[in-house]
Amino acid sequence: MRNRLRELRAARRWSQADLADRLDVSRQTVNAIETGRFDPSLPLAFKIAAVFEGRIEDLFFPPEDTGPEA
């Protein structure tokens, strides 16, 4: 899953540690989400959306190469 986390975090001039503190997760978790190595749970995704005052759909989306299944 792709996401806009790094872009939105940078726009607010927050470090990964700053965002991690707001989400009550580790900085490593934020890094893993940003790099696409970890997909957050639904509750964490809602928490991330709330921190950025947006919707989950505006933050997370499928990879570009994913097409409809035949």
PDB file of N, CA, C and O in Angstrom:
ATOM      1  N   MET A   1       0.849  -1.169   0.000  1.00  0.00           N
ATOM      2  CA  MET A   1       0.000   0.000   0.000  1.00  0.00           C
ATOM      3  C   MET A   1       0.898   1.237   0.000  1.00  0.00           C
ATOM      4  O   MET A   1       1.895   1.289   0.720  1.00  0.00           O
ATOM      5  N   ARG A   2       0.541   2.217  -0.801  1.00  0.00           N
ATOM      6  CA  ARG A   2       1.274   3.476  -0.829  1.00  0.00           C
ATOM      7  C   ARG A   2       0.599   4.471   0.114  1.00  0.00           C
ATOM      8  O   ARG A   2      -0.562   4.302   0.486  1.00  0.00           O
ATOM      9  N   ASN A   3       1.345   5.511   0.494  1.00  0.00           N
ATOM     10  CA  ASN A   3       0.761   6.511   1.383  1.00  0.00           C
ATOM     11  C   ASN A   3       1.442   7.859   1.189  1.00  0.00           C
ATOM     12  O   ASN A   3       2.493   7.959   0.556  1.00  0.00           O
ATOM     13  N   ARG A   4       0.826   8.881   1.743  1.00  0.00           N
ATOM     14  CA  ARG A   4       1.324  10.259   1.670  1.00  0.00           C
ATOM     15  C   ARG A   4       1.905  10.717   3.011  1.00  0.00           C
ATOM     16  O   ARG A   4       2.075  11.915   3.238  1.00  0.00           O
ATOM     17  N   LEU A   5       2.203   9.785   3.878  1.00  0.00           N
ATOM     18  CA  LEU A   5       2.617  10.119   5.235  1.00  0.00           C
ATOM     19  C   LEU A   5       3.856  11.014   5.256  1.00  0.00           C
ATOM     20  O   LEU A   5       3.867  12.039   5.937  1.00  0.00           O
ATOM     21  N   ARG A   6       4.888  10.638   4.524  1.00  0.00           N
ATOM     22  CA  ARG A   6       6.131  11.409   4.533  1.00  0.00           C
ATOM     23  C   ARG A   6       5.880  12.839   4.028  1.00  0.00           C
ATOM     24  O   ARG A   6       6.364  13.810   4.610  1.00  0.00           O
ATOM     25  N   GLU A   7       5.127  12.943   2.953  1.00  0.00           N
ATOM     26  CA  GLU A   7       4.810  14.249   2.366  1.00  0.00           C
ATOM     27  C   GLU A   7       4.060  15.141   3.361  1.00  0.00           C
ATOM     28  O   GLU A   7       4.407  16.310   3.533  1.00  0.00           O
ATOM     29  N   LEU A   8       3.049  14.595   4.007  1.00  0.00           N
ATOM     30  CA  LEU A   8       2.244  15.375   4.949  1.00  0.00           C
ATOM     31  C   LEU A   8       3.036  15.721   6.203  1.00  0.00           C
ATOM     32  O   LEU A   8       2.907  16.818   6.747  1.00  0.00           O
ATOM     33  N   ARG A   9       3.845  14.792   6.650  1.00  0.00           N
ATOM     34  CA  ARG A   9       4.679  15.040   7.828  1.00  0.00           C
ATOM     35  C   ARG A   9       5.693  16.145   7.535  1.00  0.00           C
ATOM     36  O   ARG A   9       5.885  17.048   8.349  1.00  0.00           O
ATOM     37  N   ALA A  10       6.333  16.070   6.385  1.00  0.00           N
ATOM     38  CA  ALA A  10       7.335  17.072   6.006  1.00  0.00           C
ATOM     39  C   ALA A  10       6.703  18.460   5.854  1.00  0.00           C
ATOM     40  O   ALA A  10       7.316  19.467   6.207  1.00  0.00           O
ATOM     41  N   ALA A  11       5.485  18.505   5.332  1.00  0.00           N
ATOM     42  CA  ALA A  11       4.800  19.784   5.161  1.00  0.00           C
ATOM     43  C   ALA A  11       4.570  20.472   6.505  1.00  0.00           C
ATOM     44  O   ALA A  11       4.504  21.700   6.575  1.00  0.00           O
ATOM     45  N   ARG A  12       4.449  19.690   7.556  1.00  0.00           N
ATOM     46  CA  ARG A  12       4.251  20.243   8.903  1.00  0.00           C
ATOM     47  C   ARG A  12       5.570  20.420   9.653  1.00  0.00           C
ATOM     48  O   ARG A  12       5.601  20.877  10.795  1.00  0.00           O
ATOM     49  N   ARG A  13       6.659  20.043   8.975  1.00  0.00           N
ATOM     50  CA  ARG A  13       8.000  20.120   9.560  1.00  0.00           C
ATOM     51  C   ARG A  13       8.132  19.291  10.829  1.00  0.00           C
ATOM     52  O   ARG A  13       8.800  19.683  11.785  1.00  0.00           O
ATOM     53  N   TRP A  14       7.476  18.132  10.813  1.00  0.00           N
ATOM     54  CA  TRP A  14       7.586  17.191  11.921  1.00  0.00           C
ATOM     55  C   TRP A  14       8.630  16.152  11.569  1.00  0.00           C
ATOM     56  O   TRP A  14       8.741  15.741  10.414  1.00  0.00           O
ATOM     57  N   SER A  15       9.389  15.731  12.552  1.00  0.00           N
ATOM     58  CA  SER A  15      10.289  14.594  12.367  1.00  0.00           C
ATOM     59  C   SER A  15       9.466  13.316  12.509  1.00  0.00           C
ATOM     60  O   SER A  15       8.305  13.351  12.918  1.00  0.00           O
ATOM     61  N   GLN A  16      10.076  12.206  12.169  1.00  0.00           N
ATOM     62  CA  GLN A  16       9.389  10.927  12.392  1.00  0.00           C
ATOM     63  C   GLN A  16       9.105  10.746  13.876  1.00  0.00           C
ATOM     64  O   GLN A  16       8.065  10.204  14.251  1.00  0.00           O
ATOM     65  N   ALA A  17      10.016  11.192  14.710  1.00  0.00           N
ATOM     66  CA  ALA A  17       9.813  11.078  16.163  1.00  0.00           C
ATOM     67  C   ALA A  17       8.637  11.934  16.621  1.00  0.00           C
ATOM     68  O   ALA A  17       7.867  11.518  17.487  1.00  0.00           O
ATOM     69  N   ASP A  18       8.493  13.132  16.044  1.00  0.00           N
ATOM     70  CA  ASP A  18       7.355  13.999  16.390  1.00  0.00           C
ATOM     71  C   ASP A  18       6.038  13.301  16.065  1.00  0.00           C
ATOM     72  O   ASP A  18       5.118  13.271  16.883  1.00  0.00           O
ATOM     73  N   LEU A  19       5.963  12.739  14.856  1.00  0.00           N
ATOM     74  CA  LEU A  19       4.736  12.048  14.460  1.00  0.00           C
ATOM     75  C   LEU A  19       4.510  10.816  15.331  1.00  0.00           C
ATOM     76  O   LEU A  19       3.381  10.539  15.737  1.00  0.00           O
ATOM     77  N   ALA A  20       5.563  10.088  15.614  1.00  0.00           N
ATOM     78  CA  ALA A  20       5.448   8.896  16.457  1.00  0.00           C
ATOM     79  C   ALA A  20       4.875   9.258  17.824  1.00  0.00           C
ATOM     80  O   ALA A  20       4.029   8.538  18.354  1.00  0.00           O
ATOM     81  N   ASP A  21       5.331  10.365  18.392  1.00  0.00           N
ATOM     82  CA  ASP A  21       4.807  10.818  19.689  1.00  0.00           C
ATOM     83  C   ASP A  21       3.320  11.123  19.603  1.00  0.00           C
ATOM     84  O   ASP A  21       2.563  10.782  20.512  1.00  0.00           O
ATOM     85  N   ARG A  22       2.893  11.766  18.512  1.00  0.00           N
ATOM     86  CA  ARG A  22       1.475  12.108  18.347  1.00  0.00           C
ATOM     87  C   ARG A  22       0.611  10.854  18.177  1.00  0.00           C
ATOM     88  O   ARG A  22      -0.557  10.835  18.563  1.00  0.00           O
ATOM     89  N   LEU A  23       1.204   9.814  17.596  1.00  0.00           N
ATOM     90  CA  LEU A  23       0.457   8.571  17.338  1.00  0.00           C
ATOM     91  C   LEU A  23       0.623   7.537  18.451  1.00  0.00           C
ATOM     92  O   LEU A  23      -0.073   6.523  18.469  1.00  0.00           O
ATOM     93  N   ASP A  24       1.543   7.796  19.374  1.00  0.00           N
ATOM     94  CA  ASP A  24       1.867   6.849  20.445  1.00  0.00           C
ATOM     95  C   ASP A  24       2.379   5.521  19.873  1.00  0.00           C
ATOM     96  O   ASP A  24       1.977   4.440  20.302  1.00  0.00           O
ATOM     97  N   VAL A  25       3.284   5.642  18.887  1.00  0.00           N
ATOM     98  CA  VAL A  25       3.965   4.483  18.306  1.00  0.00           C
ATOM     99  C   VAL A  25       5.450   4.801  18.272  1.00  0.00           C
ATOM    100  O   VAL A  25       5.851   5.913  18.616  1.00  0.00           O
ATOM    101  N   SER A  26       6.267   3.848  17.866  1.00  0.00           N
ATOM    102  CA  SER A  26       7.706   4.085  17.779  1.00  0.00           C
ATOM    103  C   SER A  26       8.049   4.816  16.481  1.00  0.00           C
ATOM    104  O   SER A  26       7.282   4.797  15.519  1.00  0.00           O
ATOM    105  N   ARG A  27       9.210   5.454  16.476  1.00  0.00           N
ATOM    106  CA  ARG A  27       9.689   6.105  15.269  1.00  0.00           C
ATOM    107  C   ARG A  27       9.912   5.065  14.176  1.00  0.00           C
ATOM    108  O   ARG A  27       9.707   5.343  12.995  1.00  0.00           O
ATOM    109  N   GLN A  28      10.335   3.863  14.577  1.00  0.00           N
ATOM    110  CA  GLN A  28      10.546   2.785  13.613  1.00  0.00           C
ATOM    111  C   GLN A  28       9.247   2.397  12.922  1.00  0.00           C
ATOM    112  O   GLN A  28       9.249   2.052  11.740  1.00  0.00           O
ATOM    113  N   THR A  29       8.132   2.452  13.656  1.00  0.00           N
ATOM    114  CA  THR A  29       6.827   2.156  13.058  1.00  0.00           C
ATOM    115  C   THR A  29       6.468   3.203  12.016  1.00  0.00           C
ATOM    116  O   THR A  29       5.987   2.866  10.934  1.00  0.00           O
ATOM    117  N   VAL A  30       6.699   4.459  12.332  1.00  0.00           N
ATOM    118  CA  VAL A  30       6.430   5.529  11.365  1.00  0.00           C
ATOM    119  C   VAL A  30       7.288   5.324  10.122  1.00  0.00           C
ATOM    120  O   VAL A  30       6.794   5.444   9.001  1.00  0.00           O
ATOM    121  N   ASN A  31       8.558   5.019  10.312  1.00  0.00           N
ATOM    122  CA  ASN A  31       9.452   4.784   9.188  1.00  0.00           C
ATOM    123  C   ASN A  31       8.964   3.616   8.337  1.00  0.00           C
ATOM    124  O   ASN A  31       8.956   3.709   7.109  1.00  0.00           O
ATOM    125  N   ALA A  32       8.563   2.531   8.966  1.00  0.00           N
ATOM    126  CA  ALA A  32       8.094   1.348   8.238  1.00  0.00           C
ATOM    127  C   ALA A  32       6.819   1.649   7.443  1.00  0.00           C
ATOM    128  O   ALA A  32       6.659   1.155   6.327  1.00  0.00           O
ATOM    129  N   ILE A  33       5.932   2.433   7.993  1.00  0.00           N
ATOM    130  CA  ILE A  33       4.710   2.815   7.271  1.00  0.00           C
ATOM    131  C   ILE A  33       5.077   3.696   6.077  1.00  0.00           C
ATOM    132  O   ILE A  33       4.603   3.470   4.964  1.00  0.00           O
ATOM    133  N   GLU A  34       5.919   4.694   6.313  1.00  0.00           N
ATOM    134  CA  GLU A  34       6.307   5.606   5.236  1.00  0.00           C
ATOM    135  C   GLU A  34       6.973   4.890   4.069  1.00  0.00           C
ATOM    136  O   GLU A  34       6.747   5.243   2.911  1.00  0.00           O
ATOM    137  N   THR A  35       7.782   3.899   4.364  1.00  0.00           N
ATOM    138  CA  THR A  35       8.514   3.186   3.313  1.00  0.00           C
ATOM    139  C   THR A  35       7.715   2.035   2.710  1.00  0.00           C
ATOM    140  O   THR A  35       8.191   1.363   1.795  1.00  0.00           O
ATOM    141  N   GLY A  36       6.512   1.805   3.213  1.00  0.00           N
ATOM    142  CA  GLY A  36       5.663   0.764   2.658  1.00  0.00           C
ATOM    143  C   GLY A  36       5.996  -0.634   3.128  1.00  0.00           C
ATOM    144  O   GLY A  36       5.506  -1.609   2.557  1.00  0.00           O
ATOM    145  N   ARG A  37       6.825  -0.754   4.165  1.00  0.00           N
ATOM    146  CA  ARG A  37       7.164  -2.067   4.697  1.00  0.00           C
ATOM    147  C   ARG A  37       6.143  -2.563   5.719  1.00  0.00           C
ATOM    148  O   ARG A  37       6.172  -3.729   6.113  1.00  0.00           O
ATOM    149  N   PHE A  38       5.244  -1.681   6.148  1.00  0.00           N
ATOM    150  CA  PHE A  38       4.251  -2.036   7.163  1.00  0.00           C
ATOM    151  C   PHE A  38       2.957  -1.296   6.858  1.00  0.00           C
ATOM    152  O   PHE A  38       2.956  -0.077   6.687  1.00  0.00           O
ATOM    153  N   ASP A  39       1.867  -2.029   6.792  1.00  0.00           N
ATOM    154  CA  ASP A  39       0.545  -1.416   6.636  1.00  0.00           C
ATOM    155  C   ASP A  39      -0.079  -1.291   8.020  1.00  0.00           C
ATOM    156  O   ASP A  39      -0.166  -2.277   8.751  1.00  0.00           O
ATOM    157  N   PRO A  40      -0.511  -0.092   8.382  1.00  0.00           N
ATOM    158  CA  PRO A  40      -1.065   0.101   9.728  1.00  0.00           C
ATOM    159  C   PRO A  40      -2.400  -0.617   9.896  1.00  0.00           C
ATOM    160  O   PRO A  40      -3.126  -0.854   8.930  1.00  0.00           O
ATOM    161  N   SER A  41      -2.697  -0.949  11.125  1.00  0.00           N
ATOM    162  CA  SER A  41      -4.008  -1.514  11.448  1.00  0.00           C
ATOM    163  C   SER A  41      -5.061  -0.447  11.168  1.00  0.00           C
ATOM    164  O   SER A  41      -4.739   0.734  11.040  1.00  0.00           O
ATOM    165  N   LEU A  42      -6.294  -0.859  11.076  1.00  0.00           N
ATOM    166  CA  LEU A  42      -7.373   0.100  10.830  1.00  0.00           C
ATOM    167  C   LEU A  42      -7.458   1.152  11.941  1.00  0.00           C
ATOM    168  O   LEU A  42      -7.589   2.338  11.636  1.00  0.00           O
ATOM    169  N   PRO A  43      -7.387   0.757  13.222  1.00  0.00           N
ATOM    170  CA  PRO A  43      -7.414   1.792  14.265  1.00  0.00           C
ATOM    171  C   PRO A  43      -6.252   2.789  14.143  1.00  0.00           C
ATOM    172  O   PRO A  43      -6.440   3.987  14.357  1.00  0.00           O
ATOM    173  N   LEU A  44      -5.057   2.299  13.800  1.00  0.00           N
ATOM    174  CA  LEU A  44      -3.916   3.198  13.647  1.00  0.00           C
ATOM    175  C   LEU A  44      -4.106   4.083  12.416  1.00  0.00           C
ATOM    176  O   LEU A  44      -3.753   5.262  12.449  1.00  0.00           O
ATOM    177  N   ALA A  45      -4.649   3.543  11.343  1.00  0.00           N
ATOM    178  CA  ALA A  45      -4.911   4.343  10.142  1.00  0.00           C
ATOM    179  C   ALA A  45      -5.886   5.478  10.466  1.00  0.00           C
ATOM    180  O   ALA A  45      -5.696   6.603  10.004  1.00  0.00           O
ATOM    181  N   PHE A  46      -6.924   5.196  11.252  1.00  0.00           N
ATOM    182  CA  PHE A  46      -7.866   6.244  11.660  1.00  0.00           C
ATOM    183  C   PHE A  46      -7.163   7.295  12.522  1.00  0.00           C
ATOM    184  O   PHE A  46      -7.437   8.489  12.397  1.00  0.00           O
ATOM    185  N   LYS A  47      -6.268   6.854  13.383  1.00  0.00           N
ATOM    186  CA  LYS A  47      -5.535   7.774  14.244  1.00  0.00           C
ATOM    187  C   LYS A  47      -4.627   8.681  13.399  1.00  0.00           C
ATOM    188  O   LYS A  47      -4.525   9.880  13.655  1.00  0.00           O
ATOM    189  N   ILE A  48      -3.974   8.095  12.398  1.00  0.00           N
ATOM    190  CA  ILE A  48      -3.120   8.873  11.500  1.00  0.00           C
ATOM    191  C   ILE A  48      -3.954   9.905  10.756  1.00  0.00           C
ATOM    192  O   ILE A  48      -3.564  11.068  10.646  1.00  0.00           O
ATOM    193  N   ALA A  49      -5.092   9.479  10.250  1.00  0.00           N
ATOM    194  CA  ALA A  49      -5.985  10.397   9.535  1.00  0.00           C
ATOM    195  C   ALA A  49      -6.417  11.545  10.450  1.00  0.00           C
ATOM    196  O   ALA A  49      -6.481  12.694  10.014  1.00  0.00           O
ATOM    197  N   ALA A  50      -6.709  11.244  11.694  1.00  0.00           N
ATOM    198  CA  ALA A  50      -7.129  12.286  12.640  1.00  0.00           C
ATOM    199  C   ALA A  50      -5.998  13.278  12.904  1.00  0.00           C
ATOM    200  O   ALA A  50      -6.239  14.483  12.980  1.00  0.00           O
ATOM    201  N   VAL A  51      -4.779  12.787  13.043  1.00  0.00           N
ATOM    202  CA  VAL A  51      -3.632  13.666  13.286  1.00  0.00           C
ATOM    203  C   VAL A  51      -3.448  14.640  12.126  1.00  0.00           C
ATOM    204  O   VAL A  51      -3.101  15.803  12.330  1.00  0.00           O
ATOM    205  N   PHE A  52      -3.685  14.151  10.901  1.00  0.00           N
ATOM    206  CA  PHE A  52      -3.531  15.006   9.721  1.00  0.00           C
ATOM    207  C   PHE A  52      -4.844  15.666   9.301  1.00  0.00           C
ATOM    208  O   PHE A  52      -4.908  16.330   8.266  1.00  0.00           O
ATOM    209  N   GLU A  53      -5.885  15.482  10.103  1.00  0.00           N
ATOM    210  CA  GLU A  53      -7.201  16.079   9.857  1.00  0.00           C
ATOM    211  C   GLU A  53      -7.700  15.766   8.449  1.00  0.00           C
ATOM    212  O   GLU A  53      -8.162  16.645   7.721  1.00  0.00           O
ATOM    213  N   GLY A  54      -7.594  14.497   8.090  1.00  0.00           N
ATOM    214  CA  GLY A  54      -8.030  14.052   6.768  1.00  0.00           C
ATOM    215  C   GLY A  54      -8.754  12.730   6.840  1.00  0.00           C
ATOM    216  O   GLY A  54      -9.116  12.252   7.915  1.00  0.00           O
ATOM    217  N   ARG A  55      -8.956  12.151   5.675  1.00  0.00           N
ATOM    218  CA  ARG A  55      -9.617  10.852   5.592  1.00  0.00           C
ATOM    219  C   ARG A  55      -8.596   9.776   5.247  1.00  0.00           C
ATOM    220  O   ARG A  55      -7.587  10.055   4.599  1.00  0.00           O
ATOM    221  N   ILE A  56      -8.852   8.578   5.672  1.00  0.00           N
ATOM    222  CA  ILE A  56      -7.954   7.460   5.367  1.00  0.00           C
ATOM    223  C   ILE A  56      -7.713   7.369   3.865  1.00  0.00           C
ATOM    224  O   ILE A  56      -6.584   7.146   3.428  1.00  0.00           O
ATOM    225  N   GLU A  57      -8.776   7.543   3.070  1.00  0.00           N
ATOM    226  CA  GLU A  57      -8.665   7.425   1.617  1.00  0.00           C
ATOM    227  C   GLU A  57      -7.739   8.481   1.017  1.00  0.00           C
ATOM    228  O   GLU A  57      -7.209   8.289  -0.078  1.00  0.00           O
ATOM    229  N   ASP A  58      -7.542   9.586   1.721  1.00  0.00           N
ATOM    230  CA  ASP A  58      -6.654  10.638   1.230  1.00  0.00           C
ATOM    231  C   ASP A  58      -5.195  10.362   1.592  1.00  0.00           C
ATOM    232  O   ASP A  58      -4.284  10.991   1.053  1.00  0.00           O
ATOM    233  N   LEU A  59      -4.981   9.420   2.506  1.00  0.00           N
ATOM    234  CA  LEU A  59      -3.629   9.120   2.981  1.00  0.00           C
ATOM    235  C   LEU A  59      -3.069   7.814   2.437  1.00  0.00           C
ATOM    236  O   LEU A  59      -1.871   7.714   2.172  1.00  0.00           O
ATOM    237  N   PHE A  60      -3.916   6.826   2.271  1.00  0.00           N
ATOM    238  CA  PHE A  60      -3.478   5.493   1.860  1.00  0.00           C
ATOM    239  C   PHE A  60      -4.187   5.074   0.578  1.00  0.00           C
ATOM    240  O   PHE A  60      -5.380   5.326   0.410  1.00  0.00           O
ATOM    241  N   PHE A  61      -3.451   4.436  -0.321  1.00  0.00           N
ATOM    242  CA  PHE A  61      -4.036   3.993  -1.587  1.00  0.00           C
ATOM    243  C   PHE A  61      -3.225   2.835  -2.140  1.00  0.00           C
ATOM    244  O   PHE A  61      -2.066   2.650  -1.766  1.00  0.00           O
ATOM    245  N   PRO A  62      -3.829   2.052  -3.030  1.00  0.00           N
ATOM    246  CA  PRO A  62      -3.129   0.881  -3.570  1.00  0.00           C
ATOM    247  C   PRO A  62      -1.984   1.308  -4.492  1.00  0.00           C
ATOM    248  O   PRO A  62      -1.981   2.422  -5.015  1.00  0.00           O
ATOM    249  N   PRO A  63      -1.016   0.415  -4.686  1.00  0.00           N
ATOM    250  CA  PRO A  63       0.081   0.729  -5.620  1.00  0.00           C
ATOM    251  C   PRO A  63      -0.463   0.996  -7.015  1.00  0.00           C
ATOM    252  O   PRO A  63      -1.520   0.485  -7.385  1.00  0.00           O
ATOM    253  N   GLU A  64       0.254   1.792  -7.781  1.00  0.00           N
ATOM    254  CA  GLU A  64      -0.189   2.147  -9.136  1.00  0.00           C
ATOM    255  C   GLU A  64      -0.319   0.947 -10.051  1.00  0.00           C
ATOM    256  O   GLU A  64      -1.168   0.932 -10.942  1.00  0.00           O
ATOM    257  N   ASP A  65       0.517  -0.058  -9.839  1.00  0.00           N
ATOM    258  CA  ASP A  65       0.507  -1.203 -10.748  1.00  0.00           C
ATOM    259  C   ASP A  65      -0.600  -2.208 -10.432  1.00  0.00           C
ATOM    260  O   ASP A  65      -0.691  -3.247 -11.085  1.00  0.00           O
ATOM    261  N   THR A  66      -1.439  -1.914  -9.446  1.00  0.00           N
ATOM    262  CA  THR A  66      -2.530  -2.809  -9.096  1.00  0.00           C
ATOM    263  C   THR A  66      -3.724  -2.503  -9.998  1.00  0.00           C
ATOM    264  O   THR A  66      -4.238  -1.385 -10.016  1.00  0.00           O
ATOM    265  N   GLY A  67      -4.147  -3.507 -10.736  1.00  0.00           N
ATOM    266  CA  GLY A  67      -5.293  -3.342 -11.608  1.00  0.00           C
ATOM    267  C   GLY A  67      -6.425  -4.221 -11.148  1.00  0.00           C
ATOM    268  O   GLY A  67      -6.278  -4.971 -10.183  1.00  0.00           O
ATOM    269  N   PRO A  68      -7.563  -4.140 -11.828  1.00  0.00           N
ATOM    270  CA  PRO A  68      -8.688  -5.000 -11.457  1.00  0.00           C
ATOM    271  C   PRO A  68      -8.335  -6.467 -11.688  1.00  0.00           C
ATOM    272  O   PRO A  68      -7.674  -6.829 -12.661  1.00  0.00           O
ATOM    273  N   GLU A  69      -8.787  -7.272 -10.782  1.00  0.00           N
ATOM    274  CA  GLU A  69      -8.523  -8.712 -10.906  1.00  0.00           C
ATOM    275  C   GLU A  69      -9.475  -9.315 -11.928  1.00  0.00           C
ATOM    276  O   GLU A  69     -10.653  -8.964 -11.983  1.00  0.00           O
ATOM    277  N   ALA A  70      -8.948 -10.223 -12.732  1.00  0.00           N
ATOM    278  CA  ALA A  70      -9.749 -10.861 -13.770  1.00  0.00           C
ATOM    279  C   ALA A  70     -10.472 -12.064 -13.239  1.00  0.00           C
ATOM    280  O   ALA A  70     -11.197 -12.726 -13.982  1.00  0.00           O
TER     281      ALA A  70
END
